[in-house]
Amino acid sequence: MRRGGSALYSHCSRLRNTQELIHYLQHIKEFWHRLLRGNYTALRKVDEATVKALELKSPRYSRRDARVLQGLLMRGQIFAEFSQPEREVIWGDLRSVDGLIPSLFTFFEDLKYLIACAGCLKRLVRLSRQDTVYTAFQYNFTYSNQVGNQYTLEVAESTFVVEPGQVDRLDIGYRQLWLYAMRHYREIPKEAKSRLLAKAVVERADENILSALAVLANKVGFESAEIYDLKQRSSDNDIARNALLKARRPDQYQYNNSTLEASVAQIVSLFDTAVPVPCVFSSPSLASGSLKTPENRCGFPDEDSYEQDRKSIFMTHIHCEGEEEGEEITSFFVRRSVYLAFFGNIANAAKIFSASQVTETDGRDQEMISLVEEGSPAEVELERLERVQQERFVQEWIEQDWLGQEILEQEA
């Protein structure tokens, strides 16, 4: 049993997303400890049927979920080893849970989604053997393009605002890159590690999407050789050149170099006449009156949900604090829950992202002088020790009997 927990920890460590995985596992642990007041005797009374009935439900936002769980609970079909008064207390606590109820099953499913998104971010930095995705970005956070007590926020695709305020700009910037990956991971397939694998990959990353990701990374304070190279790419030139070459069979026609490049420039100039579609800032719903439940409540979203929700996966929406209730939760609610399980909420998020006056920027690079010094060596060492302590905490936790048994079942 202990070996099963250690195997999971070892596997998760190799995925280079240690911080995010630790947070998700803590999220599971905190849910059960809050629900049962940290009583280990009560935790051991929770059976598999109860865990399966609860996972992926949201009785606070979905009336259908609430009816189903309340019926099972009051009939003693879940939490069967608890008394009726105890089950009534549990029901009150379940009604206050913000987000989908997590479990090890949801962890493993959502982990697949996280890995796909991580593939996007790994194109921006070089990871050493010791690095996680987070530490690699932490190392490349230079405070460039950040002035005084201000930070840059992307509120729609390539639409940025500059917010005043004292915030953890590394954290805010890092989260925005993950949200970009959640919106575009299908357009940025995982980079092949060898030429042989690269030949087998049919899909190629969208150069415009990659370039925009690099611009975002730079705007929120990150710098690396990879980010610089991606920013310099111009897929418009490639598209124009390919169009000219495909328009006339190369075995029958040819362009001289000067004519070809002049024609490419002319076509690109026509691309530049396009104007951005005006942004419509509307808050997505967390619940709806529809009887249709989201097709996937964990792991990857279905295609329709992916296209619909990507317009709303920005900090200003993902950290909203809604009290709405409906017959069913929305697919955006699912994406928000997955994000919060891996990254957690931000203190005073609603105030930070909605109360301040903002000034829009035009999406172009701006030369800014940073007035903030980098973290002191003592602060960096303190953060490192805290991370080591968190990892040790999770390793010990996943080796406990009540969790270890579920891990073994997942590995079977």
C-alpha positions as CSV (number, residue, x, y, z in Angstrom):
1,M,0.0,0.0,0.0
2,R,2.8,2.4,0.9
3,R,4.7,1.4,-2.3
4,G,1.6,2.4,-4.3
5,G,1.6,5.9,-2.8
6,S,5.4,6.3,-3.4
7,A,5.0,5.2,-7.0
8,L,2.4,7.8,-7.6
9,Y,4.5,10.5,-6.1
10,S,7.5,9.5,-8.1
11,H,5.5,9.5,-11.3
12,C,4.0,12.9,-10.6
13,S,7.4,14.4,-9.8
14,R,8.6,13.4,-13.3
15,L,5.8,15.3,-15.0
16,R,7.5,18.6,-14.1
17,N,4.2,20.1,-12.7
18,T,4.9,19.4,-9.0
19,Q,3.4,22.6,-7.6
20,E,0.2,22.1,-9.5
21,L,-0.2,18.5,-8.6
22,I,0.6,19.2,-4.9
23,H,-2.2,21.8,-4.9
24,Y,-4.7,19.5,-6.4
25,L,-3.9,16.7,-3.9
26,Q,-4.1,19.2,-1.1
27,H,-7.4,20.3,-2.5
28,I,-8.8,16.7,-2.2
29,K,-7.4,16.4,1.3
30,E,-8.8,19.7,2.5
31,F,-12.3,18.9,1.1
32,W,-12.6,15.7,3.2
33,H,-11.0,17.3,6.3
34,R,-13.3,20.2,6.2
35,L,-16.3,18.0,5.5
36,L,-15.5,15.6,8.4
37,R,-13.8,18.2,10.7
38,G,-10.5,16.4,10.4
39,N,-11.8,13.3,12.2
40,Y,-9.7,10.4,11.0
41,T,-12.2,7.9,12.5
42,A,-14.9,9.5,10.4
43,L,-12.7,9.4,7.3
44,R,-12.2,5.7,7.6
45,K,-16.0,5.2,7.6
46,V,-16.3,6.7,4.1
47,D,-16.9,4.0,1.6
48,E,-16.3,3.8,-2.1
49,A,-19.9,4.2,-3.0
50,T,-19.9,7.6,-1.2
51,V,-16.8,8.8,-2.9
52,K,-18.2,7.9,-6.4
53,A,-21.5,9.5,-5.6
54,L,-20.0,12.8,-4.5
55,E,-17.2,13.2,-7.1
56,L,-17.9,15.8,-9.8
57,K,-21.1,17.0,-8.1
58,S,-21.8,20.6,-7.2
59,P,-24.8,20.8,-4.9
60,R,-24.2,24.5,-4.3
61,Y,-24.7,25.5,-7.9
62,S,-26.7,22.6,-9.5
63,R,-30.2,22.0,-8.2
64,R,-30.2,18.6,-9.9
65,D,-27.0,17.6,-8.1
66,A,-28.4,18.8,-4.9
67,R,-31.6,16.7,-5.2
68,V,-29.6,13.6,-6.1
69,L,-27.2,13.9,-3.3
70,Q,-29.7,14.9,-0.7
71,G,-31.9,11.9,-1.5
72,L,-29.0,9.5,-1.3
73,L,-27.7,11.1,1.9
74,M,-31.0,11.1,3.8
75,R,-31.8,7.6,2.8
76,G,-28.4,6.5,4.1
77,Q,-27.2,5.2,0.7
78,I,-24.1,7.3,1.1
79,F,-22.3,8.0,4.4
80,A,-24.1,4.8,5.5
81,E,-22.0,4.5,8.7
82,F,-23.0,7.9,10.0
83,S,-26.0,8.7,12.1
84,Q,-28.9,10.8,10.7
85,P,-27.9,13.9,12.7
86,E,-24.4,13.5,11.3
87,R,-25.6,13.2,7.8
88,E,-27.7,16.4,8.2
89,V,-24.6,18.3,9.2
90,I,-22.7,16.8,6.3
91,W,-25.4,17.9,3.9
92,G,-25.2,21.5,5.2
93,D,-21.4,21.5,4.5
94,L,-21.8,20.0,1.1
95,R,-24.1,22.8,0.1
96,S,-21.3,25.3,0.7
97,V,-18.6,23.7,-1.6
98,D,-17.5,26.1,-4.3
99,G,-16.7,24.0,-7.3
100,L,-16.9,20.4,-8.3
101,I,-16.2,17.8,-5.6
102,P,-12.8,16.3,-6.3
103,S,-11.5,12.7,-5.9
104,L,-8.5,10.7,-7.1
105,F,-10.4,9.8,-10.2
106,T,-10.9,13.4,-11.1
107,F,-7.3,14.1,-10.3
108,F,-6.0,11.5,-12.8
109,E,-8.5,12.7,-15.5
110,D,-7.6,16.4,-15.0
111,L,-3.9,15.5,-15.0
112,K,-4.2,14.5,-18.6
113,Y,-5.6,17.9,-19.4
114,L,-2.9,19.7,-17.4
115,I,-0.2,17.8,-19.3
116,A,-1.6,18.9,-22.7
117,C,-1.6,22.5,-21.5
118,A,1.9,22.2,-20.0
119,G,3.2,21.3,-23.5
120,C,2.3,24.8,-24.6
121,L,4.2,26.5,-21.8
122,K,7.3,24.3,-22.2
123,R,7.9,26.0,-25.6
124,L,8.7,29.2,-23.8
125,V,11.5,28.2,-21.5
126,R,14.3,25.6,-21.2
127,L,13.8,23.1,-18.4
128,S,16.8,21.6,-16.6
129,R,16.5,18.2,-15.0
130,Q,15.9,19.9,-11.7
131,D,13.3,22.3,-12.9
132,T,9.5,22.1,-12.7
133,V,7.5,24.2,-15.1
134,Y,7.0,26.8,-12.3
135,T,10.6,27.1,-11.3
136,A,11.7,27.5,-14.9
137,F,9.3,30.4,-15.3
138,Q,10.3,31.8,-11.9
139,Y,13.9,31.8,-13.1
140,N,12.9,33.7,-16.3
141,F,10.8,36.3,-14.5
142,T,12.6,39.5,-14.9
143,Y,9.9,42.1,-14.2
144,S,10.4,43.5,-17.7
145,N,7.5,45.6,-19.0
146,Q,6.3,46.0,-15.4
147,V,6.3,49.5,-13.8
148,G,6.1,50.2,-10.1
149,N,2.9,49.0,-8.5
150,Q,1.3,48.0,-11.7
151,Y,0.7,44.7,-13.5
152,T,-0.5,43.7,-17.0
153,L,-3.7,41.7,-17.4
154,E,-5.0,40.1,-20.6
155,V,-8.8,40.6,-20.6
156,A,-9.5,39.3,-24.1
157,E,-7.3,37.9,-26.9
158,S,-4.4,40.3,-27.4
159,T,-6.3,42.9,-25.4
160,F,-4.4,44.1,-22.4
161,V,-5.0,46.4,-19.5
162,V,-2.6,47.9,-17.0
163,E,-3.9,47.6,-13.4
164,P,-2.6,49.4,-10.4
165,G,-2.1,47.5,-7.2
166,Q,0.2,45.4,-4.9
167,V,0.0,41.8,-6.2
168,D,2.3,38.9,-6.7
169,R,3.1,39.6,-10.4
170,L,5.0,36.4,-10.9
171,D,1.9,34.4,-9.8
172,I,-0.5,36.6,-11.8
173,G,1.7,36.3,-14.9
174,Y,2.2,32.6,-14.6
175,R,-1.5,31.9,-14.2
176,Q,-2.3,34.0,-17.3
177,L,0.1,31.8,-19.4
178,W,-1.8,28.6,-18.2
179,L,-5.1,30.2,-19.1
180,Y,-3.8,31.0,-22.6
181,A,-2.8,27.3,-22.8
182,M,-6.3,26.3,-21.7
183,R,-7.7,28.4,-24.6
184,H,-5.2,27.2,-27.3
185,Y,-3.7,23.8,-26.4
186,R,-5.4,22.2,-29.4
187,E,-3.6,24.6,-31.7
188,I,-0.2,24.0,-30.0
189,P,0.4,20.2,-30.1
190,K,3.2,18.9,-27.9
191,E,6.6,19.6,-29.4
192,A,8.3,16.5,-30.7
193,K,11.6,15.6,-28.9
194,S,13.3,14.1,-31.9
195,R,13.3,14.5,-35.7
196,L,11.8,11.0,-36.2
197,L,8.9,11.9,-34.0
198,A,8.5,15.2,-35.6
199,K,8.0,13.5,-39.0
200,A,5.2,11.4,-37.5
201,V,3.3,14.4,-36.2
202,V,0.6,15.5,-38.6
203,E,-0.5,18.6,-36.8
204,R,1.8,21.6,-36.6
205,A,1.5,24.4,-34.0
206,D,-0.2,27.5,-35.3
207,E,2.6,30.1,-35.6
208,N,0.2,33.0,-34.9
209,I,-0.9,31.4,-31.7
210,L,2.7,30.6,-30.6
211,S,3.8,34.2,-31.4
212,A,0.9,35.6,-29.4
213,L,1.7,33.3,-26.5
214,A,5.3,34.7,-26.5
215,V,4.0,38.3,-26.6
216,L,1.8,37.6,-23.6
217,A,4.7,36.0,-21.7
218,N,6.9,39.0,-22.4
219,K,4.2,41.5,-21.4
220,V,3.6,39.9,-18.0
221,G,7.3,39.8,-17.2
222,F,9.0,36.8,-18.6
223,E,12.1,36.7,-20.8
224,S,13.9,33.8,-22.4
225,A,15.7,33.0,-25.7
226,E,12.7,30.8,-26.6
227,I,10.2,33.7,-26.0
228,Y,12.3,36.0,-28.1
229,D,12.5,33.6,-31.0
230,L,8.8,32.9,-31.0
231,K,8.0,36.7,-31.0
232,Q,10.2,37.1,-34.1
233,R,8.3,34.6,-36.2
234,S,5.9,35.9,-38.8
235,S,3.4,33.3,-40.0
236,D,1.9,36.0,-42.3
237,N,5.0,35.8,-44.5
238,D,4.8,32.0,-44.6
239,I,1.1,32.0,-45.5
240,A,1.7,34.5,-48.3
241,R,4.7,32.7,-49.7
242,N,2.9,29.3,-49.6
243,A,-0.1,30.8,-51.4
244,L,2.0,32.1,-54.2
245,L,3.9,28.8,-54.6
246,K,0.6,26.8,-54.6
247,A,-1.1,29.0,-57.0
248,R,1.3,27.9,-59.8
249,R,2.7,24.4,-60.1
250,P,6.4,24.7,-59.2
251,D,7.3,22.2,-62.0
252,Q,5.7,24.5,-64.6
253,Y,6.3,28.0,-63.2
254,Q,8.9,29.8,-61.1
255,Y,9.4,33.3,-59.6
256,N,12.6,35.1,-59.4
257,N,13.6,36.0,-55.9
258,S,13.0,39.7,-56.0
259,T,9.6,39.2,-57.6
260,L,8.6,36.6,-55.0
261,E,9.6,38.6,-52.0
262,A,7.9,41.8,-53.3
263,S,4.7,39.8,-53.9
264,V,4.9,38.3,-50.4
265,A,5.3,41.8,-48.9
266,Q,2.3,43.0,-51.0
267,I,0.0,40.2,-49.8
268,V,1.1,40.7,-46.1
269,S,0.2,44.4,-46.5
270,L,-3.3,43.3,-47.4
271,F,-3.4,41.2,-44.3
272,D,-2.6,44.3,-42.3
273,T,-5.8,46.0,-43.5
274,A,-7.9,43.6,-41.3
275,V,-9.2,45.3,-38.2
276,P,-9.8,43.4,-34.8
277,V,-13.3,42.3,-34.0
278,P,-14.6,44.6,-31.2
279,C,-14.3,42.8,-27.8
280,V,-17.6,42.1,-26.1
281,F,-17.0,41.9,-22.4
282,S,-19.7,39.7,-20.8
283,S,-19.5,37.5,-17.8
284,P,-20.0,33.8,-18.4
285,S,-22.6,31.9,-16.4
286,L,-21.7,29.3,-13.8
287,A,-25.1,27.7,-13.8
288,S,-28.1,27.6,-16.2
289,G,-31.7,26.6,-16.4
290,S,-30.9,24.0,-19.1
291,L,-31.5,20.4,-18.3
292,K,-28.4,19.4,-20.3
293,T,-25.3,18.7,-18.1
294,P,-21.8,19.3,-19.5
295,E,-20.6,16.3,-21.4
296,N,-17.3,16.1,-19.6
297,R,-17.0,17.3,-16.0
298,C,-13.3,16.4,-15.8
299,G,-10.4,15.9,-18.1
300,F,-10.7,17.3,-21.6
301,P,-13.7,19.4,-22.6
302,D,-15.8,18.3,-25.6
303,E,-15.3,20.3,-28.8
304,D,-18.3,22.5,-28.5
305,S,-17.5,23.4,-24.9
306,Y,-13.9,24.1,-25.8
307,E,-14.9,26.6,-28.6
308,Q,-17.6,28.2,-26.4
309,D,-15.6,28.6,-23.2
310,R,-12.2,29.7,-24.6
311,K,-13.7,33.2,-25.1
312,S,-14.1,33.5,-21.3
313,I,-11.0,31.8,-19.9
314,F,-9.4,35.0,-18.6
315,M,-8.4,36.0,-15.1
316,T,-11.3,38.5,-14.9
317,H,-13.9,35.6,-15.4
318,I,-12.1,32.6,-14.0
319,H,-11.8,34.3,-10.5
320,C,-15.4,35.6,-10.4
321,E,-17.3,34.9,-7.3
322,G,-20.9,34.0,-8.3
323,E,-23.7,33.0,-6.1
324,E,-26.0,31.9,-9.0
325,E,-27.8,28.7,-8.9
326,G,-29.4,26.8,-11.8
327,E,-30.7,23.4,-12.7
328,E,-27.3,22.5,-14.1
329,I,-23.8,23.8,-14.0
330,T,-22.2,25.2,-17.2
331,S,-19.2,23.9,-19.1
332,F,-17.4,27.1,-18.1
333,F,-18.0,26.2,-14.4
334,V,-16.2,22.9,-15.1
335,R,-13.2,24.7,-16.6
336,R,-13.1,27.1,-13.7
337,S,-13.3,24.2,-11.2
338,V,-10.4,22.4,-12.9
339,Y,-8.3,25.5,-12.9
340,L,-8.9,26.3,-9.2
341,A,-8.2,22.7,-8.3
342,F,-4.6,23.0,-9.7
343,F,-3.9,26.6,-9.0
344,G,-6.2,27.8,-6.2
345,N,-8.0,31.1,-5.8
346,I,-6.4,34.5,-5.2
347,A,-7.1,36.4,-2.0
348,N,-9.5,39.3,-2.8
349,A,-9.6,38.2,-6.5
350,A,-13.0,39.8,-7.2
351,K,-11.8,43.1,-5.9
352,I,-8.5,42.9,-7.7
353,F,-9.9,42.1,-11.1
354,S,-13.0,44.2,-11.2
355,A,-12.8,47.3,-8.9
356,S,-9.8,49.1,-10.4
357,Q,-9.9,51.6,-13.2
358,V,-7.9,50.3,-16.2
359,T,-6.1,51.7,-19.2
360,E,-6.1,49.6,-22.4
361,T,-2.9,49.1,-24.3
362,D,-2.8,48.4,-28.1
363,G,-1.1,45.0,-27.8
364,R,2.3,46.3,-29.0
365,D,5.5,46.0,-27.0
366,Q,6.2,48.9,-24.7
367,E,9.5,49.9,-23.2
368,M,9.0,50.1,-19.4
369,I,11.6,50.5,-16.6
370,S,11.0,48.2,-13.7
371,L,11.1,50.0,-10.3
372,V,10.9,46.7,-8.4
373,E,13.9,44.8,-7.2
374,E,14.1,41.0,-7.6
375,G,13.4,38.9,-4.6
376,S,16.2,38.8,-2.0
377,P,18.2,35.6,-1.6
378,A,16.6,35.0,1.8
379,E,13.1,35.2,0.2
380,V,14.1,32.8,-2.6
381,E,15.5,30.3,-0.1
382,L,12.4,30.6,2.1
383,E,10.2,29.8,-0.9
384,R,12.4,26.8,-1.8
385,L,12.2,25.4,1.7
386,E,8.4,25.9,1.7
387,R,8.1,24.0,-1.5
388,V,10.3,21.1,-0.2
389,Q,8.1,21.0,2.9
390,Q,4.9,20.9,0.8
391,E,6.3,18.0,-1.3
392,R,7.3,16.1,1.8
393,F,3.8,16.8,3.3
394,V,2.1,15.4,0.2
395,Q,4.3,12.4,0.0
396,E,3.5,11.4,3.6
397,W,-0.2,12.1,3.0
398,I,-0.5,9.9,-0.1
399,E,1.1,7.1,1.8
400,Q,-1.7,7.0,4.4
401,D,-3.9,4.0,4.3
402,W,-7.2,5.6,3.4
403,L,-5.7,7.3,0.3
404,G,-3.2,4.6,-0.5
405,Q,-6.0,2.1,-1.1
406,E,-7.6,4.3,-3.7
407,I,-4.2,4.7,-5.4
408,L,-3.7,1.0,-5.7
409,E,-7.2,0.7,-7.2
410,Q,-6.3,3.3,-9.8
411,E,-3.1,1.5,-10.7
412,A,-4.8,-1.9,-10.9
